[in-house]
Amino acid sequence: DGDGVDSNGDLTVSGGALYVNGPTSGGDGALDYALDAACNGGTLLIVGSAGMAQDFTSSAQPSAFIQGKGSADQEVIVADQAGTELFSYTPSASYETVIVSSPDFEEGKEYSLIIGSAATTFTATTK
């Protein structure tokens, strides 16, 4: 019913695993911050609405912001180009955007986001 991860200042993710079921309303964001957001480590799969969607502004670890619609209880899989699953998550609400990051990502390499039977290729980059 509100923002998934919310900071009224800077936000830094530096390790661990962060899986976020963001909001379905357009007035909230899965990732919400006021100043700067950095992804410097960890495994992240963040889904939410498109209305107030934000991406990381600076990162030491490659990540990607993807427009990708999915419905509740539909597994989201992130795979490398060989098709090997790196990580997955099953959101409990519908979504329109996906943010992913992993210590396994390499700058400039392509990966796949698989939602149901649809696959989208994306490039992981640092910012």
N, C-alpha and C positions, 0 to 999 in steps of 0.2 A: 504494500500500500504506500510505499515511499521509495526513496533512493536505496539502491543496493549497498554501495559503499559510499560514504559521504564524509567529506572533509571541508571545513570552512577555511582552510589554508592549503598547505602543500600536502601531497599524498605520495608516499613511497612504499612500494612493495619490494621486499628484498629476499624473500625465501618462502618456503612452505608450499601449501596448496590452497588456492582460493577459487572456489566455485560459487558463483553468484546467480541466483534467480532474481533478476531485476524486475522492475515494475512493468506492468502492462499499460499503464496510463502514459499519455504523451507528455504530461507535466512533470515527470520524474525520470531519473536516469539510473542505469545500473551502476555506472561509475560517475560520481559527482564530486567536483572539487572546485575551489575558488581560484587558486594560483597556478600550481604546477603539479603534474602527476608523472611519476617515474616508475618504470618497471625494471628493476635491477636484478631480479632473480625470482625463482619460484615457478610453479605451474599454475596457470590461470585460464579459466574458461568462464567468461562473464556474458550473460545474455540479458537483454532487456528491450524496452520500447525504443523507437527511433526518435521520438519527439525531442527529448533533451539529451540525446546520446553524446557522450564525450569519449575521446581516445586519449591515450597517454601522450604527453607533450615532450617528454625526454626519457630515454631508456638506454641502459647499458645492455640489456638483453633484448633480442629481437622479439617483436610482437606483430599482431595484425588486427585491424578493425575491419569487420566484414558485414556487409548488408546481407543478412541471411534469415529468412523467415522460417519459423518452426512452430510446432504446436506442443502443448503440454504432453509430457510423458513420451516424447519422441527423442530417442538417443542422439546426441551430438558426438561425432567421432573426429578426432584430429589424427591424420596419418601422414607419414612421409611419402615421397614419390614412389617408393617401392610398394606402397600399400600397407606398410606395417603400422598398426595402431600405436600412437604415442600416448594418448590419454582420451578419456571419454567422460560424458556427464549426461544425465537425463533430467532436464529442467521440469519443474512441476507446473509451469505456466507458459503460455505462448510468448513469442518474442520476435523481434524484427532485426536486431543487431547482435553480433557476437564479437567479443574481444578474446584473443587467445595469445598465450605466451608460454614458452617452455625453455628450460635450460638445454634441451635437445635441439632447439632451433639454431640454424646457422644463418647469418646475415646474407640476404639476397637469394636464399634457396626457396624453392616452391614446396608447398605442402597442400594437403587436401582437407577441406572441411566437409564432412559427410553428415547430412541431415536426412534421415529416412533413406530414400533411394537416390537422392540428388547429391552430387558432389560438386564443390566449388574449389577451384585452385586459387591459392593466395601466396603472396611472397612475404616472408617474415623480414622485417627491417627494424633497425634501431632508429631512434629519432634524436 
